[in-house]
């Protein structure tokens, strides 16, 4: 996530990722300390700032917190979050497909431009783009498709040693890490084999094509893959 002043939409987008777990995104309990800490970590804000915004979202009927685990977003909040997520991904496609931004650049710019387009403009954008299936980082533009697909994916860090997989999506909340994925060629569609785990060093060795590539556990947690049958 970008580190400028965070809007309600950015908080909703962050909570959306935690509400529909895949890989490192969730699950998280609804109890205030756990949710507050996770949101603060992902947005790069203080726990106090996250707590203040979570109280606001709860007062507006967008989230529900408590001692149980389960859905974080109310029906109203889920609808709002899905709208934010879809719009963000359309803007990313617009920035890459029409304006020539790199995929990593597009994520940061889309965060800044989220309020620049109304619903009509975004639907026109979707039509001009040909109603794309995915954002540049592999996430389905349609949140319902994403949520169904989540069950088919796992983080690369959870892939068994010796198994092969195809990268489907890249974690977006850390812009620097997202850029690193592209620099390393770890992009959607890349086929990898997890050759070796080195838990003591916190790293994995991948076979990418004919080359070995060492990556850290943290990076591997942000690569969402589909294991080969």
C-alpha positions as YAML, in Angstrom:
chain: A
units: angstrom
residues:
- id: 1
  name: UNK
  ca: [0.00, 0.00, 0.00]
- id: 2
  name: UNK
  ca: [1.06, 3.55, -0.57]
- id: 3
  name: UNK
  ca: [2.30, 5.52, 2.40]
- id: 4
  name: UNK
  ca: [0.62, 8.85, 1.80]
- id: 5
  name: UNK
  ca: [-2.37, 9.87, 3.92]
- id: 6
  name: UNK
  ca: [-4.67, 6.86, 3.95]
- id: 7
  name: UNK
  ca: [-8.30, 7.22, 3.00]
- id: 8
  name: UNK
  ca: [-11.35, 5.21, 4.00]
- id: 9
  name: UNK
  ca: [-11.09, 3.41, 0.67]
- id: 10
  name: UNK
  ca: [-7.51, 2.31, 1.37]
- id: 11
  name: UNK
  ca: [-8.52, 0.94, 4.75]
- id: 12
  name: UNK
  ca: [-11.45, -0.90, 3.18]
- id: 13
  name: UNK
  ca: [-9.15, -2.37, 0.55]
- id: 14
  name: UNK
  ca: [-6.74, -3.56, 3.24]
- id: 15
  name: UNK
  ca: [-9.50, -5.10, 5.34]
- id: 16
  name: UNK
  ca: [-10.89, -6.74, 2.21]
- id: 17
  name: UNK
  ca: [-7.64, -8.70, 1.79]
- id: 18
  name: UNK
  ca: [-7.88, -9.89, 5.39]
- id: 19
  name: UNK
  ca: [-11.56, -10.78, 5.07]
- id: 20
  name: UNK
  ca: [-10.96, -13.15, 2.14]
- id: 21
  name: UNK
  ca: [-7.80, -15.05, 3.10]
- id: 22
  name: UNK
  ca: [-5.20, -16.28, 0.65]
- id: 23
  name: UNK
  ca: [-1.56, -16.84, 1.51]
- id: 24
  name: UNK
  ca: [-0.24, -14.14, 3.82]
- id: 25
  name: UNK
  ca: [-3.49, -12.16, 3.63]
- id: 26
  name: UNK
  ca: [-5.42, -13.34, 6.68]
- id: 27
  name: UNK
  ca: [-6.99, -15.02, 8.39]
- id: 28
  name: UNK
  ca: [-7.25, -12.57, 11.25]
- id: 29
  name: UNK
  ca: [-9.54, -12.56, 14.25]
- id: 30
  name: UNK
  ca: [-12.03, -9.76, 14.60]
- id: 31
  name: UNK
  ca: [-10.85, -8.86, 18.10]
- id: 32
  name: UNK
  ca: [-9.57, -5.30, 18.08]
- id: 33
  name: UNK
  ca: [-5.87, -5.83, 18.94]
- id: 34
  name: UNK
  ca: [-5.29, -8.46, 16.24]
- id: 35
  name: UNK
  ca: [-7.15, -6.59, 13.50]
- id: 36
  name: UNK
  ca: [-5.68, -3.24, 14.49]
- id: 37
  name: UNK
  ca: [-2.12, -4.59, 14.44]
- id: 38
  name: UNK
  ca: [-2.50, -6.31, 11.07]
- id: 39
  name: UNK
  ca: [-4.06, -3.28, 9.40]
- id: 40
  name: UNK
  ca: [-1.41, -0.98, 10.86]
- id: 41
  name: UNK
  ca: [1.35, -3.29, 9.59]
- id: 42
  name: UNK
  ca: [-0.04, -3.50, 6.06]
- id: 43
  name: UNK
  ca: [-0.64, 0.24, 5.74]
- id: 44
  name: UNK
  ca: [2.54, 1.32, 7.52]
- id: 45
  name: UNK
  ca: [0.70, 3.42, 10.08]
- id: 46
  name: UNK
  ca: [0.72, 3.51, 13.87]
- id: 47
  name: UNK
  ca: [-1.65, 1.23, 15.77]
- id: 48
  name: UNK
  ca: [-3.29, 4.35, 17.19]
- id: 49
  name: UNK
  ca: [-4.05, 5.65, 13.68]
- id: 50
  name: UNK
  ca: [-5.42, 2.28, 12.63]
- id: 51
  name: UNK
  ca: [-7.55, 2.08, 15.77]
- id: 52
  name: UNK
  ca: [-9.07, 5.49, 15.11]
- id: 53
  name: UNK
  ca: [-10.04, 4.59, 11.55]
- id: 54
  name: UNK
  ca: [-11.38, 1.18, 12.56]
- id: 55
  name: UNK
  ca: [-13.65, 2.87, 15.08]
- id: 56
  name: UNK
  ca: [-14.87, 5.18, 12.32]
- id: 57
  name: UNK
  ca: [-15.55, 2.28, 9.95]
- id: 58
  name: UNK
  ca: [-17.40, 0.42, 12.69]
- id: 59
  name: UNK
  ca: [-19.51, 3.49, 13.51]
- id: 60
  name: UNK
  ca: [-20.38, 3.80, 9.81]
- id: 61
  name: UNK
  ca: [-21.57, 0.19, 9.75]
- id: 62
  name: UNK
  ca: [-18.81, -1.00, 7.40]
- id: 63
  name: UNK
  ca: [-17.01, -3.47, 9.68]
- id: 64
  name: UNK
  ca: [-17.92, -5.54, 12.70]
- id: 65
  name: UNK
  ca: [-15.43, -6.41, 15.42]
- id: 66
  name: UNK
  ca: [-15.78, -8.79, 18.31]
- id: 67
  name: UNK
  ca: [-14.29, -11.80, 20.02]
- id: 68
  name: UNK
  ca: [-15.26, -14.29, 17.34]
- id: 69
  name: UNK
  ca: [-13.41, -15.14, 14.15]
- id: 70
  name: UNK
  ca: [-15.11, -14.75, 10.81]
- id: 71
  name: UNK
  ca: [-16.25, -12.04, 8.45]
- id: 72
  name: UNK
  ca: [-14.87, -8.60, 9.20]
- id: 73
  name: UNK
  ca: [-16.97, -6.68, 6.71]
- id: 74
  name: UNK
  ca: [-20.68, -6.09, 7.11]
- id: 75
  name: UNK
  ca: [-22.80, -6.54, 3.95]
- id: 76
  name: UNK
  ca: [-22.59, -2.76, 3.47]
- id: 77
  name: UNK
  ca: [-18.84, -2.81, 4.04]
- id: 78
  name: UNK
  ca: [-18.30, -5.77, 1.72]
- id: 79
  name: UNK
  ca: [-20.13, -4.02, -1.12]
- id: 80
  name: UNK
  ca: [-18.07, -0.87, -0.57]
- id: 81
  name: UNK
  ca: [-14.78, -2.79, -0.35]
- id: 82
  name: UNK
  ca: [-15.48, -4.81, -3.49]
- id: 83
  name: UNK
  ca: [-16.24, -1.59, -5.36]
- id: 84
  name: UNK
  ca: [-12.92, -0.09, -4.20]
- id: 85
  name: UNK
  ca: [-10.97, -3.22, -5.17]
- id: 86
  name: UNK
  ca: [-12.54, -3.48, -8.63]
- id: 87
  name: UNK
  ca: [-11.99, 0.21, -9.35]
- id: 88
  name: UNK
  ca: [-8.36, 0.04, -8.23]
- id: 89
  name: UNK
  ca: [-7.65, -2.85, -10.57]
- id: 90
  name: UNK
  ca: [-9.33, -1.14, -13.52]
- id: 91
  name: UNK
  ca: [-7.24, 1.97, -12.95]
- id: 92
  name: UNK
  ca: [-4.09, -0.16, -12.85]
- id: 93
  name: UNK
  ca: [-4.99, -1.64, -16.23]
- id: 94
  name: UNK
  ca: [-5.67, 1.82, -17.63]
- id: 95
  name: UNK
  ca: [-2.29, 3.06, -16.42]
- id: 96
  name: UNK
  ca: [-0.37, 0.13, -17.91]
- id: 97
  name: UNK
  ca: [-2.37, -0.43, -21.09]
- id: 98
  name: UNK
  ca: [-2.96, 3.18, -22.12]
- id: 99
  name: UNK
  ca: [-0.43, 5.36, -20.32]
- id: 100
  name: UNK
  ca: [2.61, 3.10, -20.41]
- id: 101
  name: UNK
  ca: [3.29, 2.82, -16.69]
- id: 102
  name: UNK
  ca: [5.09, -0.30, -15.49]
- id: 103
  name: UNK
  ca: [2.93, -2.66, -13.42]
- id: 104
  name: UNK
  ca: [4.79, -1.71, -10.24]
- id: 105
  name: UNK
  ca: [4.35, 2.01, -10.95]
- id: 106
  name: UNK
  ca: [0.68, 1.49, -11.77]
- id: 107
  name: UNK
  ca: [-0.10, 0.19, -8.30]
- id: 108
  name: UNK
  ca: [1.24, 3.28, -6.55]
- id: 109
  name: UNK
  ca: [-0.39, 5.65, -9.04]
- id: 110
  name: UNK
  ca: [-3.73, 3.86, -8.79]
- id: 111
  name: UNK
  ca: [-3.73, 4.40, -5.03]
- id: 112
  name: UNK
  ca: [-3.33, 8.13, -5.61]
- id: 113
  name: UNK
  ca: [-5.96, 8.31, -8.37]
- id: 114
  name: UNK
  ca: [-8.71, 6.31, -6.72]
- id: 115
  name: UNK
  ca: [-10.90, 9.35, -6.07]
- id: 116
  name: UNK
  ca: [-10.29, 10.91, -9.49]
- id: 117
  name: UNK
  ca: [-12.91, 8.84, -11.35]
- id: 118
  name: UNK
  ca: [-16.61, 8.53, -10.61]
- id: 119
  name: UNK
  ca: [-18.57, 5.33, -11.22]
- id: 120
  name: UNK
  ca: [-19.60, 6.34, -14.75]
- id: 121
  name: UNK
  ca: [-16.01, 7.12, -15.76]
- id: 122
  name: UNK
  ca: [-14.83, 3.78, -14.41]
- id: 123
  name: UNK
  ca: [-17.46, 1.86, -16.35]
- id: 124
  name: UNK
  ca: [-16.42, 3.71, -19.49]
- id: 125
  name: UNK
  ca: [-12.83, 2.81, -18.66]
- id: 126
  name: UNK
  ca: [-13.76, -0.87, -18.30]
- id: 127
  name: UNK
  ca: [-15.48, -0.81, -21.68]
- id: 128
  name: UNK
  ca: [-12.54, 0.91, -23.39]
- id: 129
  name: UNK
  ca: [-10.18, -1.66, -21.83]
- id: 130
  name: UNK
  ca: [-12.33, -4.50, -23.16]
- id: 131
  name: UNK
  ca: [-13.47, -5.56, -19.69]
- id: 132
  name: UNK
  ca: [-10.13, -7.08, -18.61]
- id: 133
  name: UNK
  ca: [-10.14, -10.22, -16.48]
- id: 134
  name: UNK
  ca: [-7.15, -9.32, -14.29]
- id: 135
  name: UNK
  ca: [-5.08, -6.43, -13.04]
- id: 136
  name: UNK
  ca: [-1.38, -6.31, -14.05]
- id: 137
  name: UNK
  ca: [-0.43, -8.23, -10.89]
- id: 138
  name: UNK
  ca: [-2.74, -11.16, -11.59]
- id: 139
  name: UNK
  ca: [-5.69, -10.32, -9.32]
- id: 140
  name: UNK
  ca: [-9.12, -10.84, -10.90]
- id: 141
  name: UNK
  ca: [-10.89, -7.55, -11.56]
- id: 142
  name: UNK
  ca: [-14.16, -9.18, -10.46]
- id: 143
  name: UNK
  ca: [-13.91, -9.77, -6.67]
- id: 144
  name: UNK
  ca: [-16.32, -12.71, -6.81]
- id: 145
  name: UNK
  ca: [-13.97, -14.49, -9.23]
- id: 146
  name: UNK
  ca: [-11.07, -13.71, -6.91]
- id: 147
  name: UNK
  ca: [-12.84, -15.11, -3.86]
- id: 148
  name: UNK
  ca: [-13.65, -18.37, -5.65]
- id: 149
  name: UNK
  ca: [-10.10, -18.68, -6.98]
- id: 150
  name: UNK
  ca: [-8.58, -18.17, -3.52]
- id: 151
  name: UNK
  ca: [-9.37, -21.80, -2.70]
- id: 152
  name: UNK
  ca: [-7.14, -22.95, -5.56]
- id: 153
  name: UNK
  ca: [-4.06, -20.95, -4.56]
- id: 154
  name: UNK
  ca: [-1.41, -21.01, -1.87]
- id: 155
  name: UNK
  ca: [1.58, -18.89, -0.99]
- id: 156
  name: UNK
  ca: [4.83, -20.04, -2.59]
- id: 157
  name: UNK
  ca: [6.23, -20.34, 0.93]
- id: 158
  name: UNK
  ca: [3.70, -23.14, 1.58]
- id: 159
  name: UNK
  ca: [4.59, -25.15, -1.52]
- id: 160
  name: UNK
  ca: [6.15, -28.56, -0.70]
- id: 161
  name: UNK
  ca: [9.82, -29.00, -1.49]
- id: 162
  name: UNK
  ca: [10.27, -30.41, -4.97]
- id: 163
  name: UNK
  ca: [6.84, -29.27, -6.16]
- id: 164
  name: UNK
  ca: [6.26, -27.12, -9.22]
- id: 165
  name: UNK
  ca: [3.75, -24.31, -9.59]
- id: 166
  name: UNK
  ca: [2.72, -21.35, -11.68]
- id: 167
  name: UNK
  ca: [2.70, -17.83, -10.23]
- id: 168
  name: UNK
  ca: [-0.83, -16.43, -10.43]
- id: 169
  name: UNK
  ca: [-0.80, -13.25, -8.31]
- id: 170
  name: UNK
  ca: [1.63, -10.90, -6.58]
- id: 171
  name: UNK
  ca: [1.05, -9.33, -3.16]
- id: 172
  name: UNK
  ca: [0.48, -5.60, -3.57]
- id: 173
  name: UNK
  ca: [0.57, -4.05, -0.11]
- id: 174
  name: UNK
  ca: [4.36, -3.51, -0.13]
- id: 175
  name: UNK
  ca: [5.30, -1.37, -3.14]
- id: 176
  name: UNK
  ca: [9.03, -2.02, -2.79]
- id: 177
  name: UNK
  ca: [8.51, -5.78, -2.70]
- id: 178
  name: UNK
  ca: [6.12, -5.59, -5.66]
- id: 179
  name: UNK
  ca: [8.80, -3.80, -7.67]
- id: 180
  name: UNK
  ca: [11.35, -6.43, -6.64]
- id: 181
  name: UNK
  ca: [9.13, -9.21, -7.99]
- id: 182
  name: UNK
  ca: [9.16, -7.56, -11.41]
- id: 183
  name: UNK
  ca: [12.90, -6.91, -11.29]
- id: 184
  name: UNK
  ca: [13.45, -10.62, -10.60]
- id: 185
  name: UNK
  ca: [11.04, -11.80, -13.29]
- id: 186
  name: UNK
  ca: [8.71, -13.36, -10.73]
- id: 187
  name: UNK
  ca: [5.54, -12.33, -12.53]
- id: 188
  name: UNK
  ca: [2.16, -13.94, -13.21]
- id: 189
  name: UNK
  ca: [2.53, -16.90, -15.53]
- id: 190
  name: UNK
  ca: [6.08, -17.77, -14.46]
- id: 191
  name: UNK
  ca: [6.64, -21.49, -13.82]
- id: 192
  name: UNK
  ca: [8.78, -22.33, -10.80]
- id: 193
  name: UNK
  ca: [9.99, -25.38, -8.89]
- id: 194
  name: UNK
  ca: [10.73, -25.12, -5.18]
- id: 195
  name: UNK
  ca: [14.04, -26.93, -5.18]
- id: 196
  name: UNK
  ca: [15.20, -26.48, -1.61]
- id: 197
  name: UNK
  ca: [14.16, -25.00, 1.71]
- id: 198
  name: UNK
  ca: [16.69, -23.52, 4.12]
- id: 199
  name: UNK
  ca: [14.66, -22.69, 7.25]
- id: 200
  name: UNK
  ca: [17.68, -21.64, 9.29]
- id: 201
  name: UNK
  ca: [18.49, -18.97, 6.70]
- id: 202
  name: UNK
  ca: [14.85, -18.08, 6.08]
- id: 203
  name: UNK
  ca: [15.16, -18.61, 2.36]
- id: 204
  name: UNK
  ca: [14.08, -20.85, -0.50]
- id: 205
  name: UNK
  ca: [15.81, -21.90, -3.72]
- id: 206
  name: UNK
  ca: [13.65, -21.84, -6.82]
- id: 207
  name: UNK
  ca: [14.28, -23.30, -10.23]
- id: 208
  name: UNK
  ca: [13.05, -20.74, -12.77]
- id: 209
  name: UNK
  ca: [13.61, -22.03, -16.28]
- id: 210
  name: UNK
  ca: [17.19, -23.31, -16.24]
- id: 211
  name: UNK
  ca: [18.35, -21.01, -13.45]
- id: 212
  name: UNK
  ca: [18.34, -21.29, -9.65]
- id: 213
  name: UNK
  ca: [17.08, -18.27, -7.75]
- id: 214
  name: UNK
  ca: [17.23, -17.74, -3.99]
- id: 215
  name: UNK
  ca: [14.46, -15.71, -2.37]
- id: 216
  name: UNK
  ca: [13.54, -14.94, 1.21]
- id: 217
  name: UNK
  ca: [10.59, -16.43, 3.06]
- id: 218
  name: UNK
  ca: [8.92, -13.02, 3.24]
- id: 219
  name: UNK
  ca: [9.03, -12.61, -0.52]
- id: 220
  name: UNK
  ca: [7.78, -16.17, -1.00]
- id: 221
  name: UNK
  ca: [4.78, -15.39, 1.23]
- id: 222
  name: UNK
  ca: [3.75, -12.68, -1.25]
- id: 223
  name: UNK
  ca: [3.74, -14.90, -4.34]
- id: 224
  name: UNK
  ca: [0.44, -16.71, -4.77]
- id: 225
  name: UNK
  ca: [0.74, -19.83, -6.90]
- id: 226
  name: UNK
  ca: [-1.26, -22.68, -8.34]
- id: 227
  name: UNK
  ca: [0.48, -25.99, -7.69]
- id: 228
  name: UNK
  ca: [0.92, -28.31, -10.66]
- id: 229
  name: UNK
  ca: [-1.37, -31.32, -10.68]
...
